[in-house]
Amino acid sequence: MNAPFHFKEFTIHQDKTAMKVGTDGVLLGAWCTLEQYPDTILDIGSGTGLIGLMLAQRSDAMTIDAVEVDENAYEQTVGNFEQSDWGDRLFCYHSSFQEFAKEMIEEEEVYDLIISNPPFYTDEFETEDSARNTARFTTALSFQELIHGASNLLSETGIFSVIIPYKEEESFVSLAAENDLFLNRICRVKGTETSQVKRSLLEFSFENKPLKEEELIIERSRHKYTEAYIELTRDFYLKM
């Protein structure tokens, strides 16, 4: 499980961090729109640095910042950034998002794209592993804090992109609306044709425009991926 994860254009070392490379991060990094050609990108809760690296591969953004509260995950992100071809564009801050947002707001810094695969299990599922808890549980960063901070750091024409459990979708969209963020695009993700929707990929901006809705099914059967999933991830996975 701690073995490096090799993608087509970069490698993720994951021996130090509680959260390993997972489908959620890959989905978000591949799905989020870059049509606005963002100059500045922020990844909240970098984990291994996966999403930052995917966006460095996909875009010409000059500044790709990440923020990570867990020390081991922070070190892992920095190492993965430095060993990539895009080290000069990638930077990770060791800080809670709350502190980071406060400082950036004071400095009037904004981002064209803010992206996050946030912690999302609530207290009742907490484990003995505090690093894993920080990575997976909303006690470290609530959706309210995430949305509020993101809305304050987003440029006027910026995009805020997240992946969350489907069951949290309605409340997340409502919280975003309270912070003047409109849902512009949504993709609901199912493991297979017959399984329930498990994840929601959401994209927000300050502009209220017609909603684009789609559904993505990952597998037809065990390890037999759908054309849509292959198309989405083919630039990253070695065997796609």
C-alpha positions as CSV (number, residue, x, y, z in Angstrom):
1,M,0.0,0.0,0.0
2,N,2.9,2.3,0.6
3,A,4.5,1.7,-2.8
4,P,4.9,4.7,-5.1
5,F,2.0,5.2,-7.5
6,H,3.2,5.8,-11.0
7,F,1.2,8.0,-13.3
8,K,2.1,8.7,-17.0
9,E,3.9,12.0,-16.3
10,F,4.7,11.9,-12.5
11,T,5.1,9.6,-9.5
12,I,3.4,9.9,-6.2
13,H,5.3,8.7,-3.1
14,Q,2.8,7.9,-0.4
15,D,4.8,6.2,2.4
16,K,4.5,9.2,4.9
17,T,0.8,10.2,4.6
18,A,-2.3,8.5,6.0
19,M,-4.3,9.2,2.8
20,K,-3.1,7.3,-0.2
21,V,-3.8,7.9,-3.9
22,G,-7.6,7.2,-4.4
23,T,-10.2,7.5,-7.2
24,D,-11.7,10.6,-5.7
25,G,-8.6,12.7,-6.1
26,V,-8.0,11.4,-9.6
27,L,-11.6,12.1,-10.6
28,L,-11.5,15.7,-9.4
29,G,-8.1,16.4,-10.9
30,A,-9.2,15.1,-14.3
31,W,-12.8,16.5,-14.2
32,C,-12.4,20.1,-13.0
33,T,-12.7,22.6,-15.8
34,L,-9.6,24.6,-16.9
35,E,-11.4,26.4,-19.7
36,Q,-10.8,29.8,-18.0
37,Y,-7.0,29.2,-18.3
38,P,-6.3,29.9,-14.6
39,D,-3.1,31.7,-13.7
40,T,-3.4,30.9,-10.0
41,I,-4.6,27.6,-8.5
42,L,-5.1,26.5,-4.9
43,D,-5.5,22.9,-3.7
44,I,-6.9,22.8,-0.1
45,G,-5.7,19.7,1.8
46,S,-3.1,18.4,-0.6
47,G,-2.5,14.9,1.0
48,T,0.1,13.5,-1.4
49,G,0.1,16.5,-3.8
50,L,-1.8,14.4,-6.4
51,I,-4.3,17.1,-7.5
52,G,-1.7,19.8,-7.7
53,L,0.4,17.6,-10.0
54,M,-2.5,16.7,-12.2
55,L,-3.3,20.4,-12.6
56,A,0.3,21.2,-13.4
57,Q,0.2,18.5,-16.1
58,R,-3.1,19.8,-17.5
59,S,-2.5,23.6,-17.4
60,D,0.0,26.4,-17.8
61,A,-0.9,28.0,-14.5
62,M,2.1,29.9,-13.2
63,T,1.2,29.5,-9.5
64,I,-0.2,26.2,-8.1
65,D,-0.3,26.5,-4.3
66,A,-1.4,23.7,-1.9
67,V,-2.1,23.9,1.8
68,E,-1.8,20.9,4.1
69,V,-2.2,20.9,7.9
70,D,-0.7,17.4,8.6
71,E,3.1,17.5,8.8
72,N,3.7,14.1,7.2
73,A,1.3,14.8,4.4
74,Y,2.9,18.3,3.9
75,E,6.4,16.7,3.6
76,Q,5.1,14.1,1.2
77,T,3.5,16.8,-1.0
78,V,6.7,18.9,-1.0
79,G,8.7,15.8,-2.0
80,N,6.4,14.8,-4.8
81,F,6.2,18.4,-6.1
82,E,10.0,18.7,-6.1
83,Q,10.5,15.4,-7.9
84,S,8.1,16.4,-10.7
85,D,8.8,18.3,-13.9
86,W,6.8,21.3,-12.6
87,G,8.5,22.0,-9.3
88,D,9.0,25.6,-10.2
89,R,5.2,26.2,-10.4
90,L,4.2,24.1,-7.3
91,F,4.3,25.3,-3.7
92,C,2.9,23.8,-0.5
93,Y,2.1,25.7,2.7
94,H,2.2,23.9,6.0
95,S,-0.8,25.4,7.7
96,S,-4.5,24.8,8.6
97,F,-6.7,26.2,5.8
98,Q,-8.3,28.5,8.3
99,E,-5.0,30.2,9.2
100,F,-3.9,30.2,5.5
101,A,-7.1,31.8,4.4
102,K,-6.9,34.5,7.1
103,E,-3.4,35.4,6.0
104,M,-4.1,35.4,2.2
105,I,-7.3,37.5,2.7
106,E,-5.2,40.1,4.6
107,E,-2.7,40.1,1.8
108,E,-5.6,40.4,-0.8
109,E,-4.4,37.3,-2.6
110,V,-7.0,35.5,-4.8
111,Y,-7.1,32.4,-7.0
112,D,-8.7,31.7,-10.4
113,L,-9.3,28.0,-9.4
114,I,-9.7,26.6,-5.9
115,I,-10.0,22.9,-5.7
116,S,-10.5,20.5,-2.8
117,N,-11.0,16.8,-2.0
118,P,-12.0,17.7,1.5
119,P,-12.3,15.6,4.7
120,F,-15.8,14.2,4.9
121,Y,-16.5,11.6,7.5
122,T,-18.1,12.9,10.6
123,D,-17.0,12.2,14.2
124,E,-18.9,8.9,14.6
125,F,-16.5,7.2,12.3
126,E,-13.3,8.5,13.8
127,T,-10.4,6.1,14.2
128,E,-7.4,5.9,16.6
129,D,-5.2,7.2,13.8
130,S,-5.1,11.0,14.3
131,A,-3.4,11.7,10.9
132,R,-6.1,9.7,9.1
133,N,-8.8,11.5,11.1
134,T,-7.4,14.8,10.1
135,A,-7.4,13.8,6.4
136,R,-10.8,12.2,6.5
137,F,-12.9,13.9,9.1
138,T,-14.8,17.2,9.0
139,T,-13.8,18.1,12.5
140,A,-10.4,19.4,11.2
141,L,-12.1,21.5,8.5
142,S,-15.9,21.8,8.3
143,F,-17.7,22.3,5.0
144,Q,-18.7,25.7,6.3
145,E,-15.1,26.8,6.9
146,L,-14.0,25.4,3.6
147,I,-16.7,27.2,1.6
148,H,-16.4,30.5,3.5
149,G,-12.6,30.5,3.0
150,A,-12.8,29.6,-0.6
151,S,-15.4,32.3,-1.4
152,N,-13.1,34.9,0.1
153,L,-10.0,33.7,-1.8
154,L,-11.7,33.2,-5.2
155,S,-11.2,35.8,-8.0
156,E,-14.3,37.4,-9.4
157,T,-14.4,35.0,-12.4
158,G,-12.9,32.1,-10.5
159,I,-14.1,28.5,-10.1
160,F,-14.4,26.4,-6.9
161,S,-14.3,22.7,-7.6
162,V,-14.9,19.9,-5.0
163,I,-15.7,16.2,-4.7
164,I,-18.0,15.2,-1.8
165,P,-20.3,12.3,-0.8
166,Y,-23.6,12.4,-2.7
167,K,-25.5,12.4,0.6
168,E,-23.9,15.8,1.4
169,E,-24.6,17.4,-1.9
170,E,-27.8,19.3,-1.0
171,S,-26.4,20.8,2.2
172,F,-23.1,21.7,0.5
173,V,-24.9,23.5,-2.3
174,S,-27.0,25.4,0.2
175,L,-23.9,26.5,2.2
176,A,-22.3,27.6,-1.0
177,A,-25.3,29.7,-1.9
178,E,-25.1,31.4,1.5
179,N,-21.6,32.5,0.4
180,D,-22.8,33.8,-3.0
181,L,-21.4,30.8,-4.8
182,F,-23.7,29.3,-7.5
183,L,-23.6,25.7,-8.7
184,N,-22.6,25.7,-12.4
185,R,-21.7,22.1,-13.1
186,I,-22.3,18.7,-11.4
187,C,-21.3,15.2,-12.1
188,R,-22.7,12.3,-10.0
189,V,-20.5,9.3,-9.8
190,K,-21.6,5.6,-9.6
191,G,-19.3,2.7,-9.2
192,T,-21.3,0.5,-11.6
193,E,-24.5,0.9,-13.6
194,T,-26.6,-0.7,-10.8
195,S,-24.9,0.8,-7.8
196,Q,-26.1,3.9,-6.0
197,V,-24.6,7.4,-6.6
198,K,-21.6,7.6,-4.3
199,R,-19.9,10.9,-5.1
200,S,-20.8,14.4,-6.4
201,L,-18.3,16.5,-8.3
202,L,-19.4,20.1,-8.0
203,E,-18.2,23.3,-9.6
204,F,-19.2,26.8,-8.3
205,S,-18.6,30.4,-9.3
206,F,-20.0,33.8,-8.5
207,E,-22.0,33.7,-11.7
208,N,-25.5,32.3,-11.8
209,K,-25.7,30.4,-15.1
210,P,-27.5,27.3,-16.4
211,L,-26.5,24.2,-14.6
212,K,-24.7,21.5,-16.5
213,E,-25.5,18.0,-15.1
214,E,-23.9,14.7,-16.0
215,E,-23.4,11.2,-14.6
216,L,-20.3,9.1,-14.6
217,I,-20.2,5.3,-14.2
218,I,-16.7,4.0,-13.4
219,E,-16.9,0.2,-14.1
220,R,-19.0,-2.1,-16.3
221,S,-17.8,-5.0,-14.2
222,R,-14.8,-5.6,-11.9
223,H,-11.7,-3.8,-13.4
224,K,-13.6,-3.4,-16.7
225,Y,-13.8,0.4,-17.0
226,T,-16.4,2.4,-18.9
227,E,-15.4,4.4,-22.0
228,A,-16.4,7.6,-20.2
229,Y,-14.0,6.8,-17.2
230,I,-11.2,5.8,-19.5
231,E,-11.6,9.0,-21.6
232,L,-11.6,11.1,-18.4
233,T,-8.5,9.5,-16.9
234,R,-6.4,8.3,-19.9
235,D,-3.9,11.2,-19.6
236,F,-2.9,10.0,-16.2
237,Y,-3.3,6.3,-15.5
238,L,-0.5,4.2,-17.0
239,K,-2.8,1.4,-18.1
240,M,-5.7,3.4,-19.5
